[in-house]
Amino acid sequence: MDWLQRSAQRCCTYSTLTAWLPILSWLPKYKLKWLQMDLLAGVTVGLTTVPQVLAYAEVAGLPVQYGLYSAFMGGFIYTLLGTSKDVTLGPTAIMSLLCFTVVGGQPHRAVLLSLLCGLIQTVMALLRLGFLLDFISYPVIKGFTCAAAVTIGFGQVKNILGIQDVPHEFFPEVYYTFYKIPEARVGDVILGLLCLVLLIMLMFMKRNLETSNNDSTCPRVSRKLVWGVATMRNALVVVAASLIAFSWEASGHHVFTITGKTAQGLPPFSLPPTTDTSANGTVVSFGEIVKGFGGGLAVIPFMGLLESIAIAKAFASQNGYRIDANQELLAIGVTNIMGSFVSAYPVTGSFGRTAVNCQTGVCTQAGGIVTSVIVLLSLAFLMPAFYYIPKASLAAVIICAVAPMVDYSVVAKMWRIRKLDLLPFAVTFLMSFWQVQYGIIGGVAVSGALLLYSMARPQIKVSDHGMLVMELGSGLSFPATEYLSHIIHTQALQVSPPRSVVLDCHHVSIIDYTVISELRDLLKQFKLRDVQLVFSGLQPSVLKVLLLADLQGIRFADSVEVALQIGSKDLLDD
């Protein structure tokens, strides 16, 4: 009873409360001068968010308003629960692609997927399971992001060309896109290419502006103006393209493929749907829907967490603060749960919008509230204007957003540093064109196999000092047992005459029962051949386990030199 009382008292302390609600740690210190920067950053990110999320809804195969439905909850929730001042939550290209591969563009199932992903992420946060993300290696992440960028980018080529009825699977999509080029609409092609050129020009202008420190050639006001235009390039290009489309539509010429009618107004706050209706009118139960999600129900929560935490860590390191990974999991999980009540599909941290947030000088998480308000205002008042947004302009926005994700240099770096890392990279990259989730699972499996192989084949450095000295280069666990036994038998016990061995274990920090059992057998074999097996450099925790195992004839020393003396003395005595 006392234990429960003490636990309750610990849970109810102010420090525990601030750990679960990080807003309590920065809100009391909030300064008025921060408000201006948070407002500026929130508005800038909001103007970037609206056109992007409309485009990402297309990637997810959903009506464009679902992009906006998914973009505002994150700002409110993250302000309460997030630990990074820079991160913005919302739809991203990768999550949209994953969502499409799992639900196939069915809105009700996408919303239910958000709820289930959020529940999984929240449970992981409460159980402090963030460490599981450590098992997804960097080559797997890069292979996945490169493949996703190619898949998403090429998937928008059909919208640039204005062609219809192209399959969504990657390889048929490639075939039919080229097959249907003669059906391309001239208006869409010209507008799409023009939007691409403008976006690329503005992107390079911003990049050159950020790397240039010469204020004398470009006055500060001009630099800020150019930076602002370049930062809001997505919104400006989409607005300009919409005005062009509107002018042609008003004159009775249907030159462009436009977004068309979208639902106006805020989404209703309601329970996520637990059933769905198929195309033939059959009711699909909750169990059948979840079964249809398959492996995606594991992949999407993990990738959402991985993407957001990687972004949060990168910007925390850049700006000199720390994040709490498990708290970030909680923020994303709660966002996806609450988002499902407003018809959102799964979201995560956005690298592009987080970069804009940081570069604009955001001071606290409150900037996300301003961004969310802009999205809500767009839903309430601007939906009729979205009717005239050309799909070619949204496709240009997506292509420019995902192009930097194709990192060619990483292949050369892996080749130079560790060629074996190219294997999980290649497996993930190639399998992702078949099914994205299979690519991730395949890459993780290959990475795991390589990790297990390194555990099963530890480096063993053998040197001759009268006795053989075998230095274990890494830990010793059960997969390495057979390999160690093979080395000792072939180099010490099966030669003529048999050799004594000093086993240098100063790198070994853990030992298990399988290893103990094998060592017991080895000690018997050494005794039968009248030679010695002496352990050196045993760490206290390992020595304690060996002593508890009560191994017959075990000898150990603090160093290799002392072990050699012990072994030589025993041989002379014999």
ZINOR-V888441 format. One record per residue. N is the residue number from 0. RES is the residue in one small letter. D_LAST is the distance of its C-alpha to the last C-alpha in Angstrom with 1 decimal. Layout:
# ZINOR-V888441
N;RES;D_LAST
N;RES;D_LAST
This chain:
# ZINOR-V888441
0;m;63.0
1;d;62.1
2;w;59.5
3;l;62.3
4;q;64.6
5;r;62.1
6;s;61.4
7;a;65.1
8;q;65.6
9;r;62.9
10;c;64.6
11;c;68.0
12;t;67.2
13;y;69.1
14;s;65.9
15;t;65.0
16;l;68.5
17;t;68.5
18;a;65.2
19;w;66.9
20;l;70.3
21;p;69.5
22;i;73.3
23;l;73.3
24;s;71.1
25;w;73.4
26;l;76.9
27;p;77.5
28;k;76.8
29;y;79.0
30;k;81.3
31;l;84.7
32;k;83.9
33;w;81.1
34;l;83.8
35;q;85.4
36;m;82.2
37;d;81.2
38;l;84.7
39;l;84.6
40;a;81.1
41;g;82.1
42;v;85.3
43;t;83.6
44;v;80.8
45;g;83.5
46;l;85.5
47;t;82.4
48;t;81.3
49;v;84.6
50;p;84.8
51;q;81.1
52;v;80.8
53;l;83.9
54;a;82.1
55;y;78.8
56;a;80.8
57;e;81.9
58;v;78.2
59;a;77.5
60;g;80.5
61;l;82.4
62;p;85.9
63;v;85.8
64;q;86.6
65;y;83.2
66;g;81.7
67;l;83.7
68;y;83.0
69;s;79.3
70;a;79.7
71;f;81.0
72;m;78.9
73;g;75.8
74;g;77.6
75;f;78.6
76;i;75.2
77;y;73.1
78;t;75.2
79;l;74.1
80;l;70.5
81;g;69.3
82;t;67.1
83;s;68.1
84;k;71.5
85;d;71.6
86;v;70.7
87;t;73.6
88;l;73.2
89;g;75.2
90;p;75.4
91;t;73.3
92;a;73.3
93;i;69.8
94;m;70.5
95;s;73.9
96;l;72.4
97;l;69.8
98;c;72.6
99;f;74.7
100;t;71.9
101;v;71.5
102;v;75.1
103;g;77.1
104;g;79.7
105;q;80.7
106;p;81.7
107;h;81.2
108;r;77.7
109;a;76.8
110;v;77.9
111;l;75.8
112;l;72.8
113;s;73.2
114;l;73.1
115;l;70.0
116;c;68.2
117;g;69.2
118;l;67.9
119;i;64.5
120;q;64.2
121;t;65.3
122;v;62.8
123;m;60.0
124;a;61.2
125;l;61.3
126;l;57.9
127;r;56.6
128;l;55.4
129;g;56.3
130;f;52.6
131;l;53.1
132;l;55.0
133;d;51.9
134;f;50.8
135;i;53.8
136;s;52.6
137;y;54.9
138;p;55.2
139;v;56.4
140;i;58.9
141;k;60.2
142;g;60.4
143;f;62.4
144;t;64.8
145;c;65.5
146;a;66.3
147;a;68.3
148;a;70.3
149;v;71.1
150;t;72.0
151;i;74.2
152;g;75.8
153;f;76.7
154;g;78.0
155;q;80.6
156;v;81.9
157;k;84.2
158;n;85.8
159;i;86.4
160;l;88.1
161;g;89.9
162;i;89.0
163;q;88.7
164;d;86.9
165;v;83.5
166;p;80.5
167;h;77.9
168;e;74.8
169;f;73.5
170;f;73.8
171;p;77.2
172;e;78.3
173;v;77.5
174;y;79.4
175;y;82.4
176;t;82.7
177;f;83.1
178;y;85.2
179;k;87.7
180;i;88.1
181;p;91.7
182;e;92.5
183;a;91.5
184;r;94.0
185;v;95.2
186;g;95.7
187;d;92.2
188;v;90.6
189;i;92.6
190;l;92.1
191;g;88.4
192;l;87.8
193;l;89.9
194;c;87.9
195;l;84.6
196;v;85.9
197;l;87.1
198;l;83.9
199;i;81.8
200;m;84.1
201;l;84.0
202;m;80.2
203;f;79.9
204;m;82.5
205;k;80.5
206;r;77.2
207;n;78.8
208;l;80.5
209;e;77.2
210;t;75.5
211;s;78.5
212;n;79.0
213;n;82.2
214;d;84.9
215;s;87.5
216;t;88.1
217;c;88.2
218;p;89.7
219;r;87.8
220;v;90.3
221;s;90.2
222;r;86.4
223;k;86.5
224;l;89.2
225;v;87.3
226;w;84.0
227;g;85.9
228;v;87.5
229;a;84.2
230;t;82.3
231;m;84.9
232;r;85.2
233;n;84.5
234;a;87.3
235;l;89.7
236;v;89.2
237;v;89.5
238;v;92.7
239;a;94.2
240;a;93.4
241;s;94.9
242;l;98.1
243;i;98.4
244;a;97.9
245;f;100.4
246;s;103.0
247;w;102.8
248;e;102.7
249;a;105.8
250;s;107.6
251;g;107.0
252;h;104.4
253;h;101.1
254;v;99.1
255;f;95.7
256;t;93.4
257;i;93.4
258;t;91.4
259;g;94.3
260;k;95.1
261;t;92.5
262;a;92.5
263;q;94.0
264;g;93.1
265;l;90.1
266;p;87.9
267;p;88.4
268;f;85.8
269;s;84.9
270;l;82.0
271;p;80.1
272;p;81.1
273;t;78.9
274;t;80.7
275;d;82.3
276;t;84.9
277;s;84.3
278;a;86.8
279;n;88.5
280;g;88.9
281;t;86.1
282;v;84.4
283;v;80.6
284;s;78.7
285;f;76.1
286;g;73.2
287;e;74.4
288;i;74.6
289;v;71.1
290;k;69.8
291;g;71.6
292;f;69.8
293;g;66.5
294;g;63.6
295;g;66.0
296;l;65.8
297;a;62.2
298;v;62.6
299;i;65.7
300;p;64.5
301;f;61.2
302;m;63.0
303;g;65.6
304;l;62.9
305;l;60.9
306;e;64.1
307;s;65.4
308;i;62.2
309;a;61.4
310;i;64.9
311;a;64.7
312;k;61.4
313;a;62.8
314;f;65.9
315;a;64.2
316;s;61.9
317;q;64.9
318;n;67.0
319;g;64.4
320;y;64.1
321;r;61.7
322;i;62.2
323;d;60.8
324;a;59.7
325;n;60.1
326;q;63.5
327;e;64.5
328;l;63.5
329;l;65.8
330;a;68.7
331;i;68.5
332;g;68.2
333;v;71.2
334;t;73.2
335;n;72.7
336;i;73.5
337;m;76.7
338;g;77.6
339;s;77.7
340;f;80.6
341;v;82.6
342;s;81.9
343;a;79.1
344;y;76.4
345;p;72.7
346;v;72.4
347;t;69.7
348;g;69.6
349;s;71.6
350;f;70.1
351;g;73.5
352;r;75.5
353;t;72.7
354;a;72.9
355;v;76.6
356;n;76.3
357;c;73.9
358;q;76.0
359;t;79.1
360;g;77.6
361;v;77.1
362;c;76.2
363;t;75.3
364;q;74.9
365;a;78.7
366;g;79.5
367;g;78.5
368;i;81.4
369;v;83.9
370;t;82.4
371;s;82.7
372;v;86.3
373;i;87.2
374;v;85.8
375;l;87.8
376;l;91.0
377;s;90.5
378;l;90.2
379;a;93.3
380;f;95.6
381;l;94.4
382;m;93.5
383;p;96.9
384;a;96.2
385;f;93.0
386;y;95.1
387;y;95.8
388;i;92.3
389;p;91.7
390;k;88.5
391;a;88.0
392;s;87.7
393;l;85.1
394;a;83.2
395;a;83.2
396;v;81.9
397;i;79.0
398;i;78.1
399;c;78.1
400;a;76.0
401;v;73.2
402;a;73.2
403;p;70.9
404;m;68.3
405;v;67.7
406;d;65.1
407;y;64.6
408;s;62.4
409;v;59.6
410;v;58.8
411;a;58.4
412;k;56.3
413;m;53.9
414;w;53.7
415;r;52.9
416;i;50.4
417;r;48.6
418;k;50.1
419;l;48.4
420;d;50.7
421;l;53.6
422;l;52.6
423;p;53.4
424;f;56.4
425;a;57.8
426;v;57.2
427;t;59.0
428;f;61.8
429;l;62.6
430;m;62.3
431;s;64.5
432;f;67.4
433;w;67.1
434;q;66.7
435;v;65.7
436;q;63.6
437;y;61.7
438;g;61.0
439;i;59.4
440;i;57.4
441;g;56.3
442;g;55.2
443;v;53.3
444;a;51.6
445;v;50.5
446;s;49.3
447;g;47.3
448;a;45.8
449;l;44.7
450;l;43.3
451;l;41.3
452;y;40.1
453;s;38.8
454;m;37.0
455;a;35.6
456;r;34.5
457;p;33.2
458;q;32.4
459;i;28.7
460;k;28.0
461;v;24.9
462;s;23.7
463;d;20.9
464;h;19.2
465;g;16.1
466;m;15.3
467;l;18.3
468;v;20.5
469;m;22.9
470;e;25.9
471;l;28.1
472;g;31.6
473;s;33.3
474;g;33.0
475;l;31.0
476;s;33.0
477;f;33.3
478;p;35.0
479;a;32.1
480;t;29.5
481;e;29.8
482;y;29.9
483;l;26.7
484;s;24.9
485;h;26.5
486;i;25.3
487;i;21.7
488;h;21.8
489;t;23.7
490;q;21.9
491;a;18.2
492;l;17.7
493;q;20.3
494;v;19.7
495;s;17.9
496;p;15.1
497;p;14.5
498;r;14.2
499;s;12.9
500;v;16.0
501;v;17.6
502;l;20.7
503;d;23.4
504;c;25.8
505;h;28.3
506;h;31.1
507;v;30.4
508;s;32.9
509;i;33.1
510;i;31.0
511;d;32.2
512;y;31.3
513;t;30.9
514;v;28.3
515;i;26.5
516;s;26.6
517;e;25.2
518;l;22.3
519;r;21.4
520;d;21.4
521;l;19.3
522;l;16.6
523;k;16.6
524;q;16.6
525;f;13.5
526;k;11.6
527;l;13.1
528;r;11.9
529;d;8.2
530;v;9.4
531;q;10.8
532;l;14.4
533;v;15.6
534;f;19.3
535;s;21.4
536;g;25.0
537;l;25.7
538;q;29.3
539;p;30.1
540;s;31.8
541;v;29.0
542;l;26.3
543;k;28.6
544;v;28.9
545;l;25.1
546;l;24.8
547;l;27.8
548;a;26.3
549;d;23.4
550;l;20.8
551;q;17.7
552;g;14.4
553;i;16.5
554;r;15.5
555;f;18.3
556;a;19.6
557;d;23.1
558;s;22.8
559;v;21.1
560;e;20.2
561;v;18.5
562;a;16.6
563;l;15.4
564;q;14.2
565;i;12.4
566;g;10.7
567;s;9.9
568;k;8.6
569;d;6.2
570;l;5.1
571;l;5.3
572;d;3.8
573;d;0.0
